[in-house]
Amino acid sequence: MTDRSVPLRAVRTAPVLPLWAALISAAAAGGLLTLAFPAISLWFAAFPAVGLLLVSLIGRRAWSALLVGLVYGAVFFLILVSWTARYLGPIPWLALALLEAALTAAALVPITLAYRWIPRLPLPSYARTALLAVTVAALWIGRELFVGNWPYGGFPWARIAYTLADTAAARVSSWIGISGLGFLMVLLVALVVELARAGSRPRALGFVAPVILGIVLVALPAFPTTANGSMRIGAVQGNGPTGYFDQREPLSVLNAQTEATAPLYGKGMDLLVWPEGGLDGDPFQYPELAAGLDEVAARVGAPVLANAATQKGELFYNTSFLWPQGSHPPLARDDVQTHAKRHPVPFGEYVPDREFFNAIVPDLIGLIGREYTPGSDAPVVRVGSTPVGLAICFDVIYDELIAEGIQGGAQVLVFQTNNADFRGTVENLQQLAIARMRAVETGRSVVNISTVGTSQVIRADGSTQASLNEDRPGALLEDVELRTGATAGVVLGPWIEQVLLWGGLLVVVVAGIGSRRRDRT
């Protein structure tokens, strides 16, 4: 490091690596980071992966930074979301992965600018080091927010904090949210990178900060929430033909769910949960489906939280609904509590800009005949006097929906999903890790139930209470702990995200203006 006595022109802002080596380092970073996610789950690989990418970006100009970011993003996303090619082939996989890579490349440029401009600020060396590391970490989270919100609602699937879902560090998310945890991870790496660049005589303070961050990540207890009894919940994984291309007979999905539920008959429960797509159609329109739900609810002696594609007027919704015990068909939609999926999956459940994409890949677009409409009802149903928070499949990745459920009083969370289109891939394990992180972040038990697995009941501390293996039918019956009180991570998380996003960008802009003025001087 330099201190204020050294002329600004002597501050080293040249690249650490030549471009060819930076591209190799970026590719290695992308590949290494995928190892930190399920199914391999080598969480510690996330830290050197971030370090390799940061070193690749130091000293780059914008265009070479774009190239470095594109290589990193392409390797990372092509591996991480390879499950999207399971049934539809390479086009959707390449389209998603390369789009995310391009967005990632663009959003990494501010990090390169931070490494170029902040070291030239007239500050003491320790202040420059701290400001640079904090800004880099904030810009990393800003990149995650950008990719996670745009386009078409974004794809916040690959946030770096998810790699710590199975570790003690996940508890930090209950204090500062998932983005806050990711910020601390990158901050720790950025500080170590600066210590390495400082040469042989770094200040003692430089060693203290990473040690403190490491202690926080390992030792911070979870934000306390209050136990409030329990609810006896049954959850059924029918393993029926629920995939997009599965061959099925009439009522085959209902029959598979019913058969898997049979071991729970007469055992007593407060709620029975079926997964997303656990019915063959809309029970509000087809009496035989309504009758089947009536029979199951009567046999288990509890309402059934089910899900199906439903129609209201000319619009279709991916809808979860609490089918009451003791009802008689026909039962109107307005007679039951419902929640429609808030974020239908683009190019899966609807086609944005259909005419444009239909002109490019008409065969693929033609497969998506039904257009789901985003729901607007609250992600909460009440079972007796107990609010239950909901998220349908990929909605689990959207912070605002989870927070809305907690703010609506949810004492337990239920995530219904259908992973049948990704059988034999790691998609279900990646999604399960997100569900586990949600349990810790919110201080709530989570019932994560899939049509084909992996299904689990997860305690509020992130540990597994009960589990069903994938690709086989089964049922769980558990006394699931209820808890009240919102964690700081849920309440403060959105504000922390905004501070990191706009604060990081503001520092880069101010440093850039100052750098240009000094150049002119």
N, C-alpha and C positions, 0 to 999 in steps of 0.2 A: 504494500500500500504506500501511497504518497501522503504527505501532510501538507499543510497550507504553505509551508516555506518553499515547496517545489513549484516551479512555474507550471501553469496550466498546460502549456504546450507539451510538457514532459509526461503528462498523465497518459498511461498506456491504454489505448482503446482499439488497438489492432486485433485482428482475429487470433484466437488461441490456436485454431486449426486451419490449415489450408482448406479450400473448398472441397477437394476430393475426399479429404479425411473427415470433414464435417458431414458430408453426405453418408459416408460409411457409419459414422457415429450416430447420426440421426436414424438410419435404418436399424442399427443395433438397439437404439432406445425404443423404437416402436415395437420391435420383436420382444425385447426384454419386458416391457410393460404388459404385454399380453399374458406373460407368465404369472403376473400378479393377480389376474382375474381368474375366476373359475373356468375350467374345472381344475387346473393345476394349482392355483391359489398360493403361489409363492409370494406372499404379500411384501416381503422385504425387497423383492426385485423392483418394486415401484420406485424406491429411492435412487438407486444407481441409474435407472432409466431416465428419471427427471434430470439427474446430473449430466448424463451424456447429451441430452437434448440442449440443456442450457449452455454447455461448453460449445456445442455446435453453432449456437446462435450468437455468441459473443463476438463483437467486432464486425459482423456481417453488414453489408448494405442491404437495402430493402429487397432487391431482386434476388440476390443470393439467399437471403433469409426465406423468401417465398419458396425457393427450390428446396432448401433444407427442410422447411416445414411440410412441404408436399411429400417428400420422401418419408419423413417420419409418420405423417398422417396416413399415407397409403399403406405402409407396412402394418401399422397398428390396426387400422380398421379392416383391412382385408383379412387379417387373421381373426380379429375379435368377433366380427359379425359374419363369419363364413357360413354360419347356420342359415342365413337368409337364402342360400342357394339350394337348400335341402330338397325343395319340390319344384321351384320355379326356374331353376337353372342359374347361369352366371349373370344374366342381365340385371336383375334386381340387386344382386350382391355387389356387382361392380358399380352400379349406379349409386347405391347408398354409400359404399365405402369410399369411392372417389369423390363424391360430393362432400362427405364429412372431411376427407383429406384436404380438399381445396379450401373449405371454410376454416379448418384448423390452420392451414398455411397462412391465410390472410390474417387470422387473429394472433399469430405468433410474431408478426412484424413489430408490434409495439414493444415486445420484450427485447428484440434486437435494438430498437431505438433507445430503450432504457439503458442498455449496456453501453451504448455509444455516447449518450448525452449526460447521464447522471454523474459519471466519474469526473466530468469537467466542471461541476458546480463548485463554487468557492466555499467549501465546507471542510471541517476537520475530517481526517481520514476515517475515524470510527463512525462519524455521522453519515458520510457518503456510503460506507459499507452497509450500515443499517438501512438507510433510505433505499439503496439499490436492491437489497434483498427483499425488503417489504414490498417494494413496487413490483418486482418480478413476480413474487408470489400472488400479489393482487391481480396482476395482468393475466396470470395463469387461470385464476378463477373467473376473470372477465371473459376469457376465451371459452371456458366451459359454459358460462351463461349465454354467450352468443350462439354457440353451437347447439345449446340446449333449448333455444327458443325460436330459432329461425333456420330454414324456412318451414312453413306449414306446421307451426307449433314446435319445431325443433326435435332433437333426439338426445335428451340428457341421460344416455345409457352408460356412458363410459367415464363418469366422473371419478377422479383418482381416489377420492375418499372411499369408494366402494371396495377398493382392494383391502381395506382394513376391517371389513364387516365381521370377520371371525376373530378379531383381536381385541385386547383390552382397550386399545386406542379408540375403538368405536364409541366409547362412552363420552369422548370429547364432543361428539355431535350433539349430545343432549344439552350441552352448554352453549354452543355457537353454531349449531346446524351442520349439515353435511358440507356445504361450501366452506364454512369456517374451519372444519377439520382438514379439508383439502388445502386450504391456505397455509395452515401450520406445517403440513407435510412438505409443501414446496418451499416454504420459508426456511425450514431446517436444511434442505438441500442447497438452497441458494446461499445461505450463510457458509456452509462447508465449502462450496465452490469459491467463494470470496476468500476464505481462509487459505485455501490452496493456492490462490493467485497472489496472496500477500507476500510470498517468499518465506525466508527463514526467520523473520523476526515479527510475527503478528502480535498484536496487543493481546494481553491476557483476557481482556473483555471479549475478544473475538471467540475464545474457547468457551466462555461461560454461557453465552446465549444459546448455542446449539445444545449444550448439556441441559439447560433449563427446559428447552423445548422438548427434548427427549424424555425428560422426567414427566412433563405434563402429559405427553402422549401415552405414557405407560401407566402413570399412577393416579391420574385424576379420576375420582369416583363419578358415577353417573349422577346427573341432576335428580334430586328426589321427587318422586310422585307418591301419591297416597293410595295404599291398598284399600279396596272397597268390596271385599267379598269375592265371589266367583260366580261363573255361569257355566253350566254343563252344556257343552257344545259337541254335537256330532258333525263330522265332516266326511264326505264320501267322494272317492275317486273312482268313477265308474269305468274308466278305460274303454269307453265306447268309441264308435266310428265318428269322431268329431272333427277330423281333419278336412281341409278344403276338398281334397280329392279322394277321401275315403268312400268306398262303396257302402251303401246302407239301405236297409229295408225300412218300411214305415214303422215309426215308433222305436227303432232300434236304439237310439240314444237314451230315450226315456227308460226302455227296458233294461239297458246296461246299468243306469244309475239306480233303478229300483232294485235290481238283483244285488248290487253292491251294498245297498242300504239295509237289506233284509236282516243281517246279523244284529242290527241296532233296534229292531222292533221290540217294544215292550221294556226296554232298558231304562227309559226315563231320561229326559233331557229338556233343556230350555229352548234350544235352537238347533235345527238341522241345516247344514250348509251344503249346497251343491255348487259345482264350479261353473265358470263361464261356459255357455254353450251346452249346459246340461240337459237341455230339452231340444226336441226336433223342430219346434216352431213356437208360435205365439199362443200361449194358453188362453189368452183373452179372445182368441178367434176360433180355436179348435177345442171343442168340448172334451174330446178324448184325452188331450193333454191336461186339461183342467181336472178331469176326473182322476187321472193318475196322480196328480199332486194332492188332491183331496184324500185319496187312499193312503198315500205315504204319510201325510201330516197326521191322519187319524192313527195310524199304526205306531208312529213314534211318539205321539202325544205332544207335538210341538209344532210351531210354525216352520215353514221351509223357506230359507233364503235361496232362491233359484235365479237363473239367468237365461235369457233367450233373446232372439231377434224379435222385436215387437213393432207393430205398425200403428201409427196414430194419424188418421187422415191419409195424406200422400207421403208422409215421412216415416222413415225407418230408424229405429234406435237399438243400440245394444243395451239391454235393460236388465238390471237386477231388481228383484221384487220380493217382498216378504209375504209369502202365501200363507194366510191364516189357517189355523187348525179349525176344523168344523165348518168350513165354507161349503157352499153347494153351487155347482155350475148352473147357469153362467155367472161368472164373477167379473164385474166390470173393472177396467184398469183403474178407475178413480176410487175403487173400493179398497185398494191395497197401497202400501208404501212402496215407492219405486225410486230408483236412481239410475239414470241413463249415463252411459260412458261419456266423460267430458271431452276426451281427446281421441276420437276415432283415428285409427292408424292410416295415414296417407298411403295410397297405393296398396292397402290391404283391406280397409273397410270403406274407403271412398277414394275417388280419383280427383285430386285438384287439377284444375286446368285440363279437363278431360280431352277436349278437342285437340289441344296441342300435343299431348302425349299419345293420344290415339293415332295421330298422324305418323308418329315415330315407331311405336311398337303396338300395332293394333291387336295382335294376337294375345299379348299379355294383358292389355287394358280391357279387352273384351271378356276376360275371365271374371272381372270385378263388375258384376251386373247390378248389385245393390249398393246404394249410396247411403251410408249411415249419417245421421245428423247428430251434432254434438248435443249432449244433454245440458240442462240448466238447473235440475233439481239438486238439492243438497245431498252430499255423499254420506248420509246418515239415515238409519232406520231405528225405530225404537222397538225393542223386544220387551214387552211389559213396560217397566219404567226405566230400562237400561238403554241408553243410546249406543249404537254399534256403528263404527265408521267403516266406510266401504271404499274400495278402489278396484276397478275392473281391469285386469290384465296390465297392459302397458301404462295405464293411469298411475301405477305405483311409482313411476319415475318422476312425477310432477309434484314438486314441493307444495304448491299452493293448494292442491286438492287434499293432500294429507293434512295440512294445517287447517283447512276448512272443516275437516271431520273432527279434529281435536277441539277446535273452537266451538263446534256444535255439540260438545259435551261427550264425545265418544269415549267409552271406558274400555273398549277392546276394538281391535281393527280386524276386518275380514277382507282378504284379497282373493277374488275369484279370477281364475285364469284358465286359458285353453292353450296348451303347448303342443297340441296334436300335430300341427303343421311342422314342428321341429323335432319330431321323435328322433332319437339317436344322436342328438347334438348336445352341446353344452348350454344352449339357450336357457333351459329351465333352471340350471344351476346359477347362471348369471342373474336371472330374475330373482331366484331365491335369496341370493346374497343381498340384493337391494331390499327385499322384504325384511331380512334380518337387521339391516341397518335402520330401517324404519322403526322396528321395535325398540331399538336402543335410543334412537333420536327422540321418539315420542314418549318413552317410558310406558309403553302399552304392550300387552300380549298381542300376538298376531296369529290369525288362522289363515294360512296360505294354502288354498285348495285348488288343485289342477284337475283337469279331466284325465290326464295321463301321467301326472307326476312331474317333478317331485313335490309332494304335499307335506306340510309340516305344521305343527303348532309350536310357536316360538314364544318363549318367555320374554318379559320386558327387559331382561338383561342380555338378550340375544342368544341365550342357550336354547337347545332343542328339547322340547317337552315330549313330543311324539312325532313320528315320521312314517310315511308310506313310500316305498320304493317306486321308481318310475315304471311305466309300461305294464302295470298289473292293477286289477281292481282291488279295492280295499276300503276300510272305514276306520275312522278314529272316533273315540268318545272320551272327552277329557273335561276335567274341571279346570276351566281357564280363568286365571286371575283377572279381576277387574281393577282398574286404577283410575284415579282422578287427578286433575291438576295438569296444567300445560308446562312443559319444560321450557327452559330459557332458549334452547335450540329452536323450538317451534315459534316462540314469540319473537326472538331477536334475529333469527336466521335470515329472514328477508331483508331486514335493515342492514345486517352485516354484508350481505351480498351487494347491496346498492353502494355501500361505502367502498367496498373493494373494487367494484366495477368502475365507478366514476372517479374515485380517489386515485386509482392506478393510472387511468388515462390523463387525469389532470396533472399529476406529477410529470408524466412524460411530455405533455404539451409545454408546461412551464420550463422544464429542463431544456427542451428543444429551442424555445424562444431565447432563453439565456445563452445557449451555445451559439446561436446565430449572431446574437449581439456581440459576443466576445470575438467571434470570427471577424466581424466587420471592424471592431476596434483594433 
